[in-house]
């Protein structure tokens, strides 16, 4: 059933554009085909050059393939989500999709690929833009999880994500304090120093939530996104903010209780 629904969306877009293509979980469409996809699906849209190459392109393909692999298994992952791409042709008498890129404020090819999350049933112009510098697999996977709750691939720190979800679902502060203590024990047991360093971020945001309430996760996430959106900060601070957003996504879109 999942496969039939996804194929029907592809064929609807293909009829609308006369040029849609489907490759390893990625639907390539024109602007006119997007509304057909958004009738039934949330969409991660990538705007890119007509013939992209390099690590960022490989990351997008790998994300789509990882998601399709999960869909092929008997899992609880939501299936109303698609990866889509619109190619922007810069040159020629009739530059392809340039007008659409301008509508999204993404006509600068030097910044490609650009990613947008488009919610089912909404106008593409209301899309949420990915503003991070890192456009690799982990960063875009975290963006998808933050916006949709979809875990495209296995967590980059699953031991801490599991405790984070329990923390969010806990009934009271006493239970949350117990889980923060559990998280501290888990963090110390991680074999890699880099993982232990990242785990410290989980502990810090849990501590803040114990002081300020669980609404802290969303309010802090929103604050960091606003600051990243203005584009006025040093590179090292931007990287730190982006990493913290990845961790916060484990609390704002936690693993479902069924998966724990």
C-alpha positions in Angstrom: 0.0 0.0 0.0 2.8 2.4 0.9 4.5 1.8 -2.5 1.2 2.3 -4.4 0.5 5.6 -2.7 4.0 6.9 -3.4 3.8 5.8 -7.0 0.4 7.5 -7.5 2.0 10.8 -6.3 4.8 10.4 -8.8 2.4 9.7 -11.7 0.2 12.7 -10.7 3.3 14.9 -10.7 4.4 13.4 -14.0 1.1 14.1 -15.7 1.2 17.7 -14.4 4.8 18.4 -15.5 5.3 15.9 -18.4 8.8 15.5 -17.1 8.9 14.1 -13.6 11.4 11.3 -13.0 11.8 8.9 -10.1 15.2 7.6 -9.0 16.0 5.7 -5.8 13.4 7.4 -3.8 13.9 10.9 -5.2 11.2 12.5 -7.4 12.4 15.2 -9.7 9.6 17.6 -10.7 8.9 21.1 -12.0 7.2 23.8 -9.9 3.8 22.9 -11.3 4.1 19.4 -10.0 4.7 20.3 -6.4 1.1 20.9 -5.4 0.3 17.3 -6.5 2.9 16.0 -4.2 1.8 18.2 -1.3 -1.8 17.0 -1.5 -0.7 13.7 0.2 2.9 14.2 1.4 5.3 16.3 3.4 8.2 17.0 1.1 11.9 17.7 1.6 12.7 19.7 -1.5 16.2 20.2 -2.8 17.0 23.0 -5.2 20.2 22.3 -7.0 22.0 22.8 -10.3 20.9 20.7 -13.2 24.0 18.4 -13.0 25.2 18.4 -9.4 28.0 16.3 -8.0 30.0 16.0 -4.8 29.5 15.0 -1.2 26.3 17.0 -0.7 24.7 15.3 -3.7 25.8 11.9 -2.4 24.3 12.7 1.0 20.9 13.5 -0.5 20.9 10.3 -2.4 22.0 8.3 0.7 19.2 9.9 2.8 16.5 9.0 0.2 17.9 5.4 -0.1 18.0 5.0 3.7 14.4 6.1 4.0 13.2 3.9 1.2 15.0 1.0 2.8 13.1 1.6 6.1 9.9 1.8 4.2 10.5 -1.6 2.7 10.6 -3.1 6.2 7.6 -3.8 8.5 8.2 -0.7 10.6 6.2 2.1 12.1 8.0 4.9 10.2 5.6 7.3 8.6 5.3 6.9 4.9 3.6 10.2 4.0 7.0 11.9 3.3 8.9 12.3 0.1 12.3 13.5 -1.2 12.0 15.8 -4.2 14.3 17.8 -6.3 13.9 20.7 -8.7 16.8 21.5 -11.0 17.6 25.1 -11.6 19.2 25.8 -15.0 21.2 29.0 -14.8 21.9 29.7 -18.4 20.2 29.8 -21.8 17.3 31.8 -23.3 14.8 30.3 -20.8 16.6 29.5 -17.5 14.7 26.5 -16.0 13.0 27.0 -12.7 14.8 30.3 -12.0 11.6 32.1 -11.2 10.6 29.5 -8.7 14.0 29.7 -7.0 13.6 33.5 -6.8 10.2 33.0 -5.1 12.0 31.0 -2.4 14.8 33.5 -2.1 17.2 30.8 -3.3 18.5 31.9 -6.7 22.2 32.0 -5.8 23.7 28.9 -7.3 26.8 29.3 -5.2 24.8 28.3 -2.2 23.3 25.1 -3.8 22.1 22.7 -2.7 19.3 24.5 -0.8 16.8 22.5 1.2 13.2 23.3 2.1 10.7 21.4 4.2 7.2 21.7 2.7 4.2 20.6 4.8 1.4 18.6 3.3 -1.6 20.8 2.2 0.3 24.0 2.5 1.6 26.5 -0.1 5.2 25.9 -1.1 5.9 29.6 -0.3 5.4 28.8 3.4 8.3 26.2 3.3 10.8 26.1 6.1 14.3 26.7 4.8 17.3 24.8 6.1 19.8 27.5 7.1 22.8 25.4 8.3 26.2 25.4 6.6 26.6 21.7 7.0 24.7 19.9 4.3 25.9 16.4 4.9 24.0 13.3 5.8 23.8 13.8 9.6 22.9 17.5 9.3 20.0 17.1 6.8 18.8 13.9 8.6 18.6 16.0 11.8 16.7 18.7 10.0 14.2 16.2 8.7 13.7 14.7 12.2 13.3 18.2 13.7 10.6 19.2 11.2 8.7 15.9 10.7 9.7 13.4 13.4 10.9 11.1 10.6 14.1 9.2 11.6 15.6 8.7 8.1 18.4 6.6 9.5 19.7 5.3 12.8 20.4 8.0 15.4 24.0 9.2 15.6 23.8 8.7 19.4 20.9 6.1 19.9 21.8 5.4 23.6 21.2 9.0 24.5 18.2 9.4 22.2 16.4 6.6 24.0 16.8 8.3 27.4 15.9 11.7 25.9 12.6 10.2 24.7 11.8 8.7 28.1 12.6 12.1 29.7 10.1 13.9 27.4 7.4 11.2 28.1 8.0 11.2 31.9 5.0 12.2 34.1 6.8 14.5 36.6 10.0 16.1 37.6 11.0 13.3 40.0 10.9 10.8 37.1 12.8 13.3 34.9 15.5 13.7 37.5 15.9 10.0 37.7 16.2 9.8 33.9 18.8 12.7 33.9 20.8 10.6 36.4 20.4 7.6 34.1 21.6 9.7 31.1 24.7 10.7 33.1 25.5 7.1 33.6 25.0 6.2 30.0 27.1 9.2 28.9 30.1 8.0 31.0 29.8 4.5 29.6 30.2 5.6 25.9 33.5 4.2 24.5 34.3 7.1 22.2 35.4 10.5 23.6 33.6 12.4 20.8 30.4 10.6 21.8 30.9 11.4 25.5 31.4 15.1 24.5 28.2 15.1 22.5 26.4 13.3 25.4 27.3 16.3 27.6 25.0 18.4 25.5 22.1 16.1 26.2 22.9 16.4 29.9 23.0 20.2 29.8 19.6 20.5 28.0 18.1 18.0 30.4 19.3 20.1 33.3 17.8 23.3 31.7 14.5 21.5 31.3 14.5 20.5 34.9 14.9 24.1 35.9 12.6 25.7 33.2 10.2 22.9 32.3 10.0 20.7 29.2 8.8 23.7 27.1 12.5 24.7 27.2 13.3 22.3 24.3 11.1 24.0 21.8 11.7 27.6 23.0 15.5 27.0 22.9 15.3 25.4 19.5 13.3 28.3 18.1 15.8 30.8 19.6 18.7 29.1 18.0 17.0 28.9 14.6 16.2 32.6 14.7 19.9 33.4 15.5 21.1 31.1 12.8 18.6 32.7 10.3 20.1 36.1 10.6 23.4 34.8 9.2 25.5 37.1 11.5 27.8 35.0 13.7 31.2 33.5 13.7 31.8 30.1 12.1 32.6 28.3 15.3 29.5 29.6 17.0 27.3 28.6 14.1 28.7 25.0 14.2 28.0 24.9 18.0 24.5 26.1 17.5 23.8 23.6 14.7 25.1 20.7 16.9 22.9 21.8 19.8 19.9 21.9 17.4 20.6 18.3 16.5 20.5 17.3 20.1 17.4 19.4 20.8 15.6 17.6 18.0 15.9 14.4 20.0 13.6 16.1 22.6 11.3 18.1 20.3 10.7 15.1 18.0 11.6 12.1 20.3 11.6 8.5 19.4 8.0 7.2 19.6 7.1 5.4 22.8 6.4 2.3 20.7 10.1 2.1 19.7 11.5 2.3 23.3 
